[in-house]
Amino acid sequence: MTTFAARRTRRAPLLLPVLLAIASLAPSCRRGGGGEAGGGGAPAAPIDPGQALYNSGKYAEALPLLEQSAAQGRTGTLLYEIGYAKGASDAAHVDEKKRLWAEAEPLLAQEVASPGGATLDRYYYLTVINSDQGDGDKVAEYAHQAVNQIEMGPDAGKLGGEDWFRLGRLHEFLNEASESEAAYRRAVSAFRDHPAANPSYQALALAAVGSRDFEARRFKDAAAEFDQALTLSPGLGHVKPYLHGIALLAADRYNDAATAFMKDRDPETMTDAQYGADLARKSQEAGGLEANDTDGVPLESLTGDQLDSRIREAAQAFRDVRAKNSWKPGDPLSAEIVPAQKRFCALLREKLVQDRWLQEFCLREKIADILRR
């Protein structure tokens, strides 16, 4: 079993799947990658019905039509899209995708160098291909060119939601966290006025913004953004139920939090999610939680041993008052029990928010029984 101390060091990677979904699941095009000079906001007409299907995320249906177009004239854009569609339709085609992308890369480079060919889509494709091939220098080269020519270019005011989503990813490739966040937020804003043809773009942008709000403890915003992302694309895997549950619990949405936690099937977190669900239910039973401890100290200011010490104190008081009232599982809460349960849950919620784990702490402190029962 992983030790509690080791688990604490894994706090940050819990958010990584949200961001990795952006890199691994996000579709990659909304246009045909034709001759537009920049990444302008007004979508061009699709080249053919296959392009329209691809832009809508219907990759299996788009694939044969894209292949028909490629038979008439191979372009870097078509080869990239065919490779992506094959990989999206069947994981067994990963080698075929790599072969097609390797063939697409020099064609895209030629297209970018041609007059009017330096589009955001092509820069984006080249960045993704070279990232997949492990060529960090080319990743940085193409991502920087896209940012300098498109985001900093004269037509930046015409960029749409999908353009800003793509720029957010390019900034991530460049390890530019604040610039990436700003681009994702602009994507979310643009999508409010003009929803994407493929909702996964909008969903992934919302998930990315939600993860940033989560880290900044803007939990009500994060919970709402995760909600919207799941509504748009429920099966994309971009919002982890465990993190969604924590955000909802921290946003005082206790019943919703319990529901989210119980959807968790990740072996890494599903047991802790059961603890989270019980904590959410007990918080609801207590009539909600406070942001400050009983002495007025903000809970978020408590860390480490300070927080742990208060949890031990609150757990013992909660245990004592239940024993004094002869409380048994299923009994209603007396007026004397409610404040003790409220404080215990509030402190334990802060522990979950900070460390992202509950089970091993509760077992170590021998308080699992008063949380789980």
C-alpha positions in Angstrom: 0.0 0.0 0.0 1.2 3.5 -0.8 2.2 5.4 2.3 0.3 8.5 3.4 3.5 10.6 3.1 4.0 9.3 -0.4 0.5 10.1 -1.4 0.9 13.7 -0.2 3.7 14.2 -2.7 1.3 13.2 -5.5 -1.1 16.1 -4.9 -0.4 18.0 -8.1 -0.5 15.1 -10.6 -4.2 14.5 -9.7 -5.0 17.5 -11.9 -2.7 16.3 -14.7 -5.4 14.1 -16.4 -7.5 17.1 -17.0 -4.7 18.8 -18.9 -3.5 15.6 -20.6 -7.0 15.1 -22.0 -6.5 18.4 -23.8 -3.4 17.0 -25.4 -4.6 13.5 -26.2 -8.3 13.8 -26.9 -8.8 17.2 -28.4 -9.7 17.3 -32.1 -7.4 19.3 -34.2 -9.1 21.2 -37.0 -12.2 23.1 -37.9 -11.2 24.2 -41.4 -9.7 22.6 -44.4 -6.3 24.3 -43.7 -6.6 26.1 -47.1 -5.1 29.3 -48.1 -6.1 31.7 -45.4 -3.3 33.9 -44.3 -3.9 33.7 -40.6 -6.2 32.0 -38.0 -9.1 34.4 -38.6 -12.3 33.9 -36.6 -14.8 33.4 -39.5 -14.9 29.7 -40.3 -14.3 29.0 -44.0 -16.6 26.6 -45.9 -15.5 23.0 -45.6 -13.6 21.5 -48.5 -16.0 18.6 -48.8 -18.5 16.6 -46.7 -15.7 14.6 -45.1 -14.2 17.9 -43.8 -17.6 18.9 -42.3 -17.9 15.5 -40.6 -14.4 15.8 -39.2 -15.0 19.3 -37.9 -18.0 18.0 -36.1 -16.0 15.2 -34.4 -17.6 12.4 -36.4 -14.3 10.8 -37.2 -15.4 7.3 -38.3 -17.9 8.8 -40.8 -15.4 11.4 -42.0 -12.6 8.9 -42.6 -13.6 7.3 -45.9 -14.5 10.6 -47.4 -11.2 12.1 -46.3 -9.4 9.2 -47.8 -11.3 9.7 -51.1 -10.2 13.4 -51.1 -6.6 12.3 -50.4 -6.7 9.9 -53.4 -7.3 12.9 -55.6 -4.6 15.0 -54.1 -2.6 14.4 -50.9 -2.0 17.4 -48.7 -0.5 17.7 -45.2 -3.8 18.7 -43.8 -5.6 15.7 -45.2 -2.9 13.2 -44.1 -2.9 14.7 -40.6 -6.7 14.4 -40.3 -6.8 10.9 -41.7 -4.2 9.9 -39.1 -6.1 11.5 -36.3 -9.4 10.0 -37.5 -7.9 6.6 -37.6 -6.4 6.9 -34.1 -9.7 8.3 -32.7 -11.8 5.5 -34.3 -9.6 2.6 -33.3 -6.6 2.6 -30.9 -5.1 -0.3 -32.9 -4.3 2.2 -35.7 -1.8 4.1 -33.6 1.1 2.9 -35.9 -0.8 3.9 -39.0 -1.4 7.3 -37.5 2.3 7.8 -36.8 3.1 6.8 -40.4 0.5 9.2 -41.9 1.7 12.0 -39.6 5.3 11.4 -40.6 4.3 11.7 -44.2 2.2 14.8 -43.4 5.0 16.7 -41.7 7.1 17.7 -44.7 4.0 18.5 -46.7 2.7 20.8 -44.0 6.1 22.5 -43.7 6.0 23.2 -47.4 2.4 24.5 -47.2 3.4 26.9 -44.3 6.3 28.2 -46.3 4.0 28.9 -49.4 2.4 32.4 -49.8 -0.7 32.6 -47.6 -0.1 29.1 -46.2 1.0 30.1 -42.7 -2.3 29.2 -41.0 -2.9 28.5 -37.3 -4.2 25.0 -38.2 -1.0 24.1 -40.0 1.3 25.4 -37.3 -0.8 23.5 -34.8 -0.6 20.3 -36.8 3.1 20.6 -37.1 3.5 21.2 -33.4 1.4 18.2 -32.5 3.2 15.9 -35.0 6.6 16.9 -33.7 5.5 16.5 -30.1 4.3 13.0 -30.9 7.7 12.4 -32.6 9.6 13.8 -29.6 11.3 16.6 -31.4 11.2 19.4 -28.8 13.1 21.9 -30.9 10.6 21.8 -33.7 7.7 21.9 -31.2 9.1 25.1 -29.8 9.8 26.5 -33.3 6.3 26.0 -34.7 4.5 26.9 -31.5 6.5 30.2 -31.3 5.8 30.9 -35.0 2.1 30.4 -34.4 2.0 32.6 -31.4 4.0 35.4 -33.0 2.2 35.4 -36.3 -1.3 34.6 -35.3 -1.9 35.6 -31.7 0.4 38.7 -32.0 -0.6 39.3 -35.6 -2.9 42.0 -37.1 -6.0 39.7 -37.3 -5.9 38.6 -33.6 -9.2 40.4 -33.0 -10.9 38.1 -35.4 -9.9 34.9 -33.7 -12.7 32.6 -32.6 -13.1 30.1 -29.8 -11.4 27.2 -31.6 -8.5 29.4 -32.5 -8.0 30.5 -28.8 -8.4 26.9 -27.7 -5.6 25.9 -30.1 -3.4 28.7 -28.9 -4.0 27.6 -25.4 -2.6 24.2 -26.3 0.4 25.8 -28.1 1.3 27.8 -25.0 1.1 24.6 -23.0 3.6 23.0 -25.4 5.8 26.0 -24.7 5.3 25.6 -20.9 3.8 29.0 -20.7 1.2 28.5 -18.0 -0.3 32.0 -17.6 -0.4 32.6 -21.4 -2.1 29.2 -21.8 -4.7 30.0 -19.1 -5.4 33.4 -20.7 -6.0 31.8 -24.1 -8.3 29.1 -22.7 -10.3 31.8 -20.9 -10.6 33.7 -24.2 -11.8 30.5 -25.9 -14.5 29.9 -23.2 -15.6 33.5 -23.7 -15.7 33.3 -27.5 -17.6 30.0 -27.3 -20.4 31.6 -25.3 -21.2 33.7 -28.4 -20.4 31.2 -31.1 -20.5 27.5 -29.8 -18.1 25.1 -31.5 -19.4 22.7 -34.3 -17.5 20.0 -32.3 -18.5 20.5 -28.6 -15.4 18.7 -27.4 -13.4 21.9 -28.1 -15.6 23.9 -25.8 -15.7 21.2 -23.2 -11.9 20.8 -23.1 -11.5 24.6 -22.8 -13.9 24.7 -19.9 -12.1 21.7 -18.2 -8.8 23.6 -18.6 -10.1 26.8 -17.1 -11.8 24.7 -14.4 -8.5 23.1 -13.4 -6.9 26.5 -13.1 -9.8 27.8 -10.9 -9.5 24.6 -8.8 -5.9 25.3 -8.1 -6.6 28.9 -7.2 -9.3 27.8 -4.8 -12.1 29.3 -6.8 -14.2 26.3 -6.2 -17.6 27.6 -7.2 -16.2 28.6 -10.6 -14.3 25.4 -11.0 -17.4 23.3 -10.1 -19.6 25.2 -12.6 -17.0 24.9 -15.4 -16.6 21.2 -14.8 -20.4 20.9 -14.9 -20.6 22.6 -18.2 -17.8 20.6 -19.7 -19.5 17.4 -18.7 -22.8 18.6 -20.1 -21.2 19.4 -23.5 -19.2 16.1 -23.8 -20.1 13.6 -21.1 -17.9 10.8 -22.4 -14.7 12.6 -23.2 -12.9 11.8 -20.0 -11.7 15.4 -19.5 -13.2 15.9 -16.0 -12.3 13.3 -13.4 -15.2 12.5 -11.0 -12.9 12.7 -7.9 -11.7 16.2 -8.7 -15.2 17.2 -9.6 -16.4 15.9 -6.3 -13.8 17.9 -4.4 -14.7 21.0 -6.2 -18.4 20.5 -5.6 -17.8 19.8 -1.9 -15.6 22.9 -1.5 -18.4 24.9 -3.3 -20.9 23.8 -0.7 -22.8 21.6 -3.2 -22.9 18.5 -0.9 -25.5 16.3 -2.7 -23.9 17.0 -6.0 -20.5 16.2 -4.6 -21.6 12.8 -3.2 -23.0 12.0 -6.6 -19.8 12.9 -8.4 -17.6 11.0 -5.9 -19.7 7.8 -6.4 -19.1 7.9 -10.2 -15.4 7.5 -9.6 -14.0 4.2 -11.1 -10.3 5.1 -11.1 -8.4 2.6 -9.0 -6.1 5.3 -7.8 -8.9 7.4 -6.2 -12.1 5.4 -6.0 -11.7 4.4 -2.3 -10.9 7.9 -1.3 -13.9 9.0 -3.3 -16.1 6.8 -1.1 -14.7 8.7 1.9 -15.4 12.0 0.1 -19.0 10.9 -0.6 -19.5 10.1 3.1 -18.0 13.5 4.1 -20.3 15.3 1.6 -23.4 13.5 3.1 -22.4 14.3 6.7 -21.8 17.9 5.7 -25.3 18.0 4.3 -26.8 16.4 7.4 -25.0 19.1 9.5 -26.7 21.9 7.6 -23.6 22.9 5.6 -20.1 24.0 6.6 -18.4 27.2 7.6 -15.3 28.8 6.1 -13.8 29.6 9.5 -13.2 27.4 12.6 -15.1 28.1 15.8 -12.4 30.6 17.0 -12.7 32.6 13.8 -9.5 31.3 12.1 -10.0 30.8 8.4 -9.8 27.1 7.6 -7.7 27.7 4.5 -5.0 29.3 6.6 -4.5 26.1 8.6 -1.9 23.7 7.2 0.2 20.7 8.2 0.3 19.9 11.9 -2.0 22.9 12.8 -4.8 21.4 10.7 -4.2 17.9 11.8 -4.2 18.8 15.4 -7.6 20.6 15.1 -9.0 17.6 13.2 -7.9 15.3 16.1 -9.5 17.7 18.6 -12.7 18.0 16.6 -12.9 14.2 16.0 -12.7 13.5 19.7 -15.3 16.1 20.6 -17.6 14.6 17.9 -17.1 11.1 19.2 -17.7 12.2 22.8 -20.9 14.1 22.0 -22.3 11.2 20.1 -21.6 8.8 23.0 -23.1 11.3 25.4 -26.3 11.4 23.3 -26.3 7.6 22.8 -26.3 8.3 19.1 -26.5 5.3 16.8 -26.3 5.2 12.9 -29.7 6.1 11.5 -30.7 8.3 14.5 -31.5 12.0 13.8 -28.9 14.5 14.9 -29.6 16.2 18.2 -29.0 20.0 18.6 -25.9 19.2 20.6 -24.3 16.9 18.0 -24.8 19.2 15.0 -22.1 21.8 15.9 -19.6 19.0 16.6 -20.3 17.2 13.3 -20.2 20.5 11.4 -16.7 21.4 12.7 -15.4 17.9 12.2 -16.6 17.9 8.6 -15.4 21.4 7.9 -11.8 20.6 9.1 -11.8 17.3 7.2 -13.0 19.0 4.0 -10.1 21.4 4.2 -7.8 18.4 4.7 -9.2 16.9 1.5 -8.9 20.1 -0.4 -5.2 20.6 0.6 -3.9 17.0 0.3 -6.5 15.4 -2.0 -6.5 12.2 0.0 -8.6 11.0 3.0 -8.5 7.3 3.5 -5.0 6.8 4.8 -5.2 9.9 7.1 -8.5 8.7 8.6 -7.1 5.2 9.1 -3.9 6.6 10.6 -5.8 8.9 13.0 -8.4 6.2 13.8 -11.3 8.4 12.8 -12.5 6.4 9.8 -15.4 5.0 11.8 -16.9 8.3 12.6 -16.7 9.5 9.0 -17.8 6.3 7.3 -20.7 5.3 9.6 
